[in-house]
Structures are given as structure tokens and as C-alpha cells.
Amino acid sequence: MPLLGTAICPLLTEDVLRRCRRAGIISVLDFLSTDSETLCMKCRLSYKDVVGINHVLQARYAAFPQNALHLYEELLSSLAIFTTGCSRLDEILDGGIYAGEITEIVGPPAAGKTQLCHSMVTSVCLETRHSALYVDAGGSFSCRRIVDMLKSRNVSQMDADNILQRIHTVNVYDVFELMKLLEDLKIRLCSQILTPYRSLKLVILDSVAVVISPRLGVQNSDGRGLMVHLAYLLKTLCSDHALAVVICNNTVRGDDGIFKPALGQYWKFVPSVALQMERDSRDGDLHSNVRKVTVTKSCRQFVPVSTKIRISLYGIETTDDERIPIG
């Protein structure tokens, strides 16, 4: 709780503050937790002034109880689950990508992370009236890829044009550009004016490691702080505006020789759901389009659990293999 001050309440004059300090009432919490009659005697204030100050402080700082039914209805109104474009992948994700959560896709280069992102953004804009923002940090976004996916689903040219208009792309080249973009997005979503993002429900960042990694290391002491602030911006967008945020992350080789997600131990607590994409180790063909996807972190179900998908010319498809439970 903050300290008592004249800017908090008009009734808190300099004279009243001096009386409160002499009585040991320093903070807002001290004032609210002390009985009104005791305050009158200790601070030599009128009962009317004490009650007036108390009401202002409660309205400004106190947490009021809420009805559980109201909270449940509010949750249902903001909850949305979006398909990834692959039914088997939706199954191991307990329905798909959830609004209000950060979903991370981890994998080495050429694992299919960008292909999965293209499939997600196409499916969301095709099956809903919402729009999507694709933040491209690696120059990997392909409008032609989106068109091919739409053609595979027999979408007419008129509908395809409408869908493409609802996919907004922005290129960023460093973490400062990214944070400025997210800050601007937050301001636009908070305002009531009509913006290109008024129906936004999906934000894809491809990829987070590209913009953060150059700022990490011994010579860049501000890298951890930038990573913390970026995580705060992404989580704020999720919680305050019920957005589904999907981020791609690379893998690095650890000291033990095992590949693990980039950005270290701190970042692994940022996403609510984490997917790991890799080539099937049992598949000897280096040019195979089959990928193994494993849910390594989830707030709703037991992990890990895996499935196989196929990257085709027209998007993400299921394979003939069954789902692979692990552990």
C-alpha cells in the first residue's frame, strides 16, 4: 500500500497528515486497518472527516468481492479456442489454441514451426470473422503459402481476398521495434476508435529468439530486463484483451549436448502451453515431410503427449500413424 499523501484525497491536508504521522498512521493500509473511533482519538480528527477519508481510500485501493456467477459468465464470454488446422494436433492440445494464453512452438531450423503458424493463421481467419496479426522477425511469412492453403480447402477467390485482408503482417528487426509494436497495439486495443485490429484474436510472433538473442550475453547486461518486459507485454495482451498469442522459439545445444529451448530457464515459465517440433528419429529420410509434435507443457492435461503431422503443399495434415502417448 502507498503512503498517505495530499494527492490521494482532498481531505488529507498537510495538517491532517501531520496528525496521522504523530499517531503512527503512515500508509493507506495503516489508515484502513485502524478503527474509525480510534483514528478520531489518536489523530484528533472529526468522525465525519475520518469516514470521508476512509470511503475515498476504500474506493481507490480496496479489493471488492465479486460474484462467482458473474466471473464465470465473464470467462465464458471471453473464452475462445482456435483450431491449428490439424485435427490430431487439436486433440493433443485439448481442443486447439486458447485465447488468453501464450502458446510456444519450439524446434530447430526447418522443423516446420513457420508452416504450423501459417496453418493457424489461415484456419482462424477462415473459420471465424476475427483477424490475425503476424509479426515476422525472420522474413519467413509467405502470402503465397496462405493462398495455397486456402485453395486446398476450395475457398473462392472472393472469400480468399477477404481472408487475406484480415491477416495483418508487420516486420520487426530488433526487440525495441517489437516492444514498440506491442505497446502501440495495446493502446489501439484499449481505445474505442475503429482500427485494423478491432476484431483481432490471434497474434503470432515468428520468432522470439531472433529479436532477443542478440541482446543476451555477458556484454549485454540489459538483455534479461528486455526479456522480462517483453514477457510482460505479451502476457498483458493475453489477459486484458483475450488474445491467443503464439510464439516460435529456436533450440540450442546445452552443456550436456542435449538440445533445449533457447532463452534460458526464465523464458520457459512464460508460455502456458509449449509444443516441440522435430523430425521423426525413426524416419531416415532427411527430406521427409513428416514431423513429430510433442506437447511438453500444458496447464490442462498430462504431458508429454505426441502425434505425427505431415507438411504438404497445402498445409498441415494428419498422418496414418496413431497418437503417441509418452510417459
C-alpha positions as CSV (number, residue, x, y, z in Angstrom):
1,M,0.0,0.0,0.0
2,P,1.3,3.6,-0.8
3,L,2.0,6.2,1.8
4,L,-0.7,8.8,2.7
5,G,-0.4,12.0,0.7
6,T,-2.3,15.1,-0.2
7,A,-2.8,13.9,-3.8
8,I,-4.7,10.8,-2.7
9,C,-7.7,12.6,-1.1
10,P,-8.7,16.3,-0.8
11,L,-9.5,15.7,2.9
12,L,-5.8,14.7,3.5
13,T,-4.4,18.2,4.1
14,E,-0.9,18.9,5.5
15,D,-2.4,19.4,8.9
16,V,-4.3,16.0,8.8
17,L,-1.1,14.2,7.6
18,R,0.9,15.7,10.4
19,R,-1.6,14.4,13.0
20,C,-1.7,11.0,11.3
21,R,2.1,10.7,11.4
22,R,2.3,11.6,15.0
23,A,-0.2,8.8,15.7
24,G,1.9,6.3,13.7
25,I,-0.6,6.3,10.8
26,I,1.8,6.4,7.8
27,S,0.4,4.4,4.9
28,V,-3.0,3.8,3.4
29,L,-3.1,0.3,4.9
30,D,-2.5,1.8,8.4
31,F,-5.5,4.1,8.0
32,L,-7.9,1.5,6.6
33,S,-6.9,-1.2,9.2
34,T,-7.5,1.2,12.2
35,D,-10.9,1.6,13.7
36,S,-12.6,4.9,12.9
37,E,-13.2,5.8,16.5
38,T,-9.6,5.0,17.3
39,L,-8.4,7.3,14.5
40,C,-10.6,10.1,15.9
41,M,-8.9,9.9,19.3
42,K,-5.4,9.3,18.1
43,C,-5.3,11.9,15.3
44,R,-7.8,14.3,16.9
45,L,-9.9,14.4,13.8
46,S,-13.7,14.7,13.4
47,Y,-15.6,11.5,12.8
48,K,-17.0,13.0,9.6
49,D,-13.5,13.6,8.2
50,V,-12.3,10.1,9.1
51,V,-15.3,8.4,7.4
52,G,-14.9,10.6,4.3
53,I,-11.2,9.8,4.0
54,N,-12.0,6.1,4.6
55,H,-14.5,6.0,1.8
56,V,-12.1,7.6,-0.7
57,L,-9.3,5.2,0.2
58,Q,-11.5,2.1,0.0
59,A,-12.9,3.2,-3.4
60,R,-9.4,3.7,-4.7
61,Y,-7.4,0.9,-3.1
62,A,-9.7,-1.8,-1.6
63,A,-10.5,-5.0,-3.4
64,F,-14.2,-5.6,-3.6
65,P,-15.7,-9.1,-3.6
66,Q,-17.2,-10.3,-6.9
67,N,-20.0,-12.7,-7.6
68,A,-18.7,-16.1,-8.7
69,L,-21.5,-16.5,-11.3
70,H,-20.5,-13.1,-12.8
71,L,-16.9,-14.2,-13.0
72,Y,-17.9,-17.5,-14.7
73,E,-20.1,-15.7,-17.3
74,E,-17.3,-13.3,-18.0
75,L,-14.9,-16.2,-18.5
76,L,-17.3,-17.9,-21.0
77,S,-17.8,-14.6,-22.9
78,S,-14.1,-14.2,-23.4
79,L,-13.1,-17.8,-23.9
80,A,-12.2,-18.9,-27.4
81,I,-10.5,-22.0,-28.8
82,F,-9.0,-21.8,-32.3
83,T,-8.0,-24.7,-34.4
84,T,-4.5,-25.3,-35.6
85,G,-5.7,-26.6,-38.9
86,C,-4.9,-30.2,-38.0
87,S,-7.5,-32.3,-36.1
88,R,-5.0,-34.6,-34.5
89,L,-2.9,-31.7,-33.2
90,D,-6.0,-30.1,-31.9
91,E,-6.7,-33.3,-30.0
92,I,-3.5,-33.3,-28.0
93,L,-3.9,-29.6,-27.3
94,D,-7.3,-30.3,-25.7
95,G,-9.2,-28.5,-28.5
96,G,-6.7,-26.2,-30.0
97,I,-5.1,-22.8,-29.3
98,Y,-6.7,-21.0,-26.3
99,A,-7.4,-17.3,-26.1
100,G,-5.8,-15.7,-23.1
101,E,-2.8,-17.9,-23.3
102,I,0.7,-17.9,-24.8
103,T,1.5,-21.0,-26.8
104,E,5.1,-21.6,-27.7
105,I,6.3,-23.7,-30.7
106,V,9.9,-24.9,-30.1
107,G,12.1,-26.6,-32.7
108,P,15.4,-26.5,-34.7
109,P,15.5,-24.8,-38.1
110,A,13.4,-26.4,-40.8
111,A,11.3,-28.3,-38.2
112,G,8.1,-26.8,-39.5
113,K,7.3,-24.1,-37.0
114,T,6.6,-21.4,-39.6
115,Q,4.4,-23.9,-41.6
116,L,2.3,-24.5,-38.5
117,C,2.0,-20.8,-37.9
118,H,0.7,-20.3,-41.4
119,S,-1.8,-23.1,-40.9
120,M,-3.0,-21.5,-37.7
121,V,-3.5,-18.0,-39.1
122,T,-5.2,-19.4,-42.2
123,S,-7.6,-21.6,-40.1
124,V,-8.5,-18.8,-37.7
125,C,-9.3,-16.3,-40.4
126,L,-11.2,-18.9,-42.5
127,E,-13.4,-20.4,-39.8
128,T,-14.1,-17.1,-37.8
129,R,-14.7,-13.5,-38.6
130,H,-11.7,-12.5,-36.5
131,S,-8.4,-11.0,-37.8
132,A,-4.8,-12.0,-37.0
133,L,-1.5,-10.2,-36.6
134,Y,1.6,-12.0,-37.9
135,V,4.8,-10.4,-36.5
136,D,7.6,-11.6,-38.8
137,A,11.0,-11.3,-37.3
138,G,12.8,-13.7,-39.6
139,G,11.4,-12.8,-43.0
140,S,9.6,-16.1,-43.2
141,F,6.0,-15.1,-43.8
142,S,4.7,-16.1,-47.3
143,C,1.4,-14.8,-48.7
144,R,1.6,-17.4,-51.5
145,R,1.7,-20.1,-48.8
146,I,-1.6,-18.8,-47.4
147,V,-3.2,-18.7,-50.8
148,D,-2.1,-22.4,-51.4
149,M,-3.7,-23.4,-48.1
150,L,-6.9,-21.6,-49.0
151,K,-7.0,-23.3,-52.4
152,S,-6.7,-26.7,-50.9
153,R,-9.9,-26.0,-48.9
154,N,-11.8,-24.9,-52.1
155,V,-12.1,-21.3,-50.9
156,S,-13.5,-19.0,-53.6
157,Q,-11.3,-16.1,-54.8
158,M,-13.7,-13.5,-53.3
159,D,-13.6,-15.3,-49.9
160,A,-9.8,-15.7,-50.1
161,D,-9.4,-11.9,-50.8
162,N,-11.5,-11.2,-47.7
163,I,-9.4,-13.6,-45.5
164,L,-6.1,-12.1,-46.8
165,Q,-7.4,-8.6,-45.8
166,R,-7.8,-9.8,-42.2
167,I,-4.2,-11.1,-41.9
168,H,-2.0,-8.2,-40.9
169,T,1.8,-8.6,-41.2
170,V,4.5,-6.5,-39.6
171,N,8.2,-6.9,-40.0
172,V,10.4,-6.3,-36.9
173,Y,14.2,-6.4,-36.7
174,D,15.1,-6.0,-33.1
175,V,13.5,-6.2,-29.6
176,F,12.9,-2.5,-29.4
177,E,10.8,-2.4,-32.6
178,L,8.9,-5.4,-31.3
179,M,8.1,-3.8,-27.9
180,K,7.1,-0.5,-29.6
181,L,4.7,-2.5,-31.8
182,L,3.2,-4.3,-28.8
183,E,2.8,-1.1,-26.9
184,D,1.1,0.6,-29.8
185,L,-1.1,-2.5,-30.2
186,K,-2.1,-2.3,-26.6
187,I,-3.1,1.4,-26.9
188,R,-5.1,0.7,-30.1
189,L,-7.0,-2.2,-28.5
190,C,-7.8,-0.1,-25.4
191,S,-9.2,2.8,-27.5
192,Q,-12.7,2.6,-28.7
193,I,-11.9,4.0,-32.2
194,L,-12.1,1.7,-35.2
195,T,-8.7,0.3,-36.1
196,P,-7.5,-2.5,-38.3
197,Y,-7.2,-4.6,-35.1
198,R,-10.7,-4.2,-33.8
199,S,-11.5,-7.9,-34.4
200,L,-8.0,-9.2,-33.5
201,K,-7.9,-12.5,-31.8
202,L,-4.6,-14.1,-32.8
203,V,-1.1,-12.7,-32.6
204,I,1.8,-14.8,-34.0
205,L,5.5,-13.9,-33.3
206,D,7.9,-15.7,-35.5
207,S,10.3,-15.8,-33.9
208,V,11.1,-14.5,-30.4
209,A,14.7,-15.8,-30.3
210,V,15.7,-13.8,-33.4
211,V,15.0,-10.5,-31.6
212,I,16.1,-11.4,-28.1
213,S,19.2,-13.5,-28.6
214,P,21.4,-10.6,-29.8
215,R,20.7,-8.8,-26.6
216,L,21.7,-11.7,-24.3
217,G,25.2,-12.5,-23.1
218,V,27.9,-11.2,-20.9
219,Q,28.4,-7.9,-22.8
220,N,24.7,-7.1,-22.8
221,S,23.6,-6.8,-19.2
222,D,20.2,-5.3,-20.2
223,G,19.1,-8.5,-22.1
224,R,17.4,-10.1,-19.1
225,G,15.4,-6.9,-18.4
226,L,14.3,-6.6,-22.0
227,M,13.2,-10.2,-21.9
228,V,11.2,-9.6,-18.7
229,H,9.5,-6.6,-20.2
230,L,8.7,-8.4,-23.4
231,A,7.1,-11.3,-21.4
232,Y,5.0,-8.7,-19.5
233,L,3.7,-7.1,-22.7
234,L,2.7,-10.5,-24.2
235,K,1.0,-11.7,-21.0
236,T,-0.8,-8.3,-20.7
237,L,-2.2,-8.6,-24.3
238,C,-3.4,-12.2,-23.5
239,S,-5.1,-11.4,-20.2
240,D,-6.5,-7.9,-20.9
241,H,-7.8,-8.5,-24.4
242,A,-8.4,-12.2,-24.5
243,L,-5.9,-12.8,-27.4
244,A,-4.3,-16.0,-28.4
245,V,-0.6,-15.4,-28.7
246,V,1.6,-17.9,-30.5
247,I,5.4,-17.5,-30.4
248,C,8.1,-19.5,-32.1
249,N,11.4,-20.3,-30.4
250,N,14.6,-22.0,-31.5
251,T,16.6,-24.7,-29.8
252,V,20.2,-24.5,-28.6
253,R,22.6,-27.2,-27.6
254,G,23.2,-27.3,-23.8
255,D,26.4,-28.2,-21.9
256,D,25.2,-31.8,-21.7
257,G,24.9,-31.9,-25.5
258,I,21.1,-32.1,-25.4
259,F,19.0,-29.6,-27.4
260,K,16.7,-27.4,-25.4
261,P,14.6,-24.2,-26.0
262,A,16.6,-21.0,-26.4
263,L,16.4,-18.0,-24.0
264,G,17.2,-20.0,-20.8
265,Q,15.4,-21.1,-17.7
266,Y,13.4,-17.8,-17.2
267,W,11.6,-17.9,-20.5
268,K,10.3,-21.5,-20.1
269,F,7.8,-20.1,-17.4
270,V,6.4,-17.5,-19.9
271,P,4.2,-19.8,-22.2
272,S,1.2,-21.6,-20.8
273,V,1.5,-24.3,-23.4
274,A,4.7,-25.5,-25.2
275,L,5.0,-27.6,-28.3
276,Q,8.2,-29.2,-29.6
277,M,8.5,-30.0,-33.3
278,E,11.2,-32.3,-34.7
279,R,11.8,-34.8,-37.4
280,D,10.8,-38.3,-36.5
281,S,14.0,-40.0,-35.4
282,R,12.8,-43.3,-36.8
283,D,12.4,-41.7,-40.3
284,G,15.7,-42.0,-42.1
285,D,14.7,-39.7,-44.9
286,L,16.2,-36.2,-44.3
287,H,13.7,-34.7,-46.8
288,S,10.6,-36.3,-45.3
289,N,7.7,-34.0,-44.7
290,V,6.6,-35.9,-41.5
291,R,7.1,-34.2,-38.2
292,K,6.7,-35.3,-34.6
293,V,4.9,-32.8,-32.4
294,T,5.1,-33.2,-28.6
295,V,3.2,-31.2,-26.0
296,T,5.8,-30.6,-23.4
297,K,3.9,-28.2,-21.2
298,S,0.2,-27.7,-20.6
299,C,-2.0,-26.2,-17.8
300,R,-4.9,-28.5,-18.6
301,Q,-3.6,-32.1,-19.2
302,F,-0.9,-34.6,-18.5
303,V,2.3,-34.2,-20.6
304,P,4.2,-35.2,-22.6
305,V,1.9,-36.5,-25.4
306,S,2.8,-36.6,-29.1
307,T,1.4,-37.0,-32.5
308,K,2.7,-37.0,-36.1
309,I,1.7,-34.5,-38.8
310,R,2.6,-34.1,-42.4
311,I,3.6,-30.8,-44.0
312,S,2.2,-30.8,-47.5
313,L,1.9,-28.3,-50.3
314,Y,-1.5,-27.2,-49.0
315,G,-0.8,-27.1,-45.2
316,I,-0.6,-29.3,-42.1
317,E,-2.3,-32.7,-42.4
318,T,-2.6,-35.8,-40.2
319,T,-0.7,-38.9,-40.9
320,D,-1.8,-42.5,-40.8
321,D,0.0,-43.1,-37.5
322,E,-1.9,-43.0,-34.3
323,R,-1.3,-40.6,-31.5
324,I,1.8,-41.5,-29.4
325,P,1.4,-41.2,-25.6
326,I,4.6,-40.8,-23.7
327,G,5.5,-41.4,-20.1
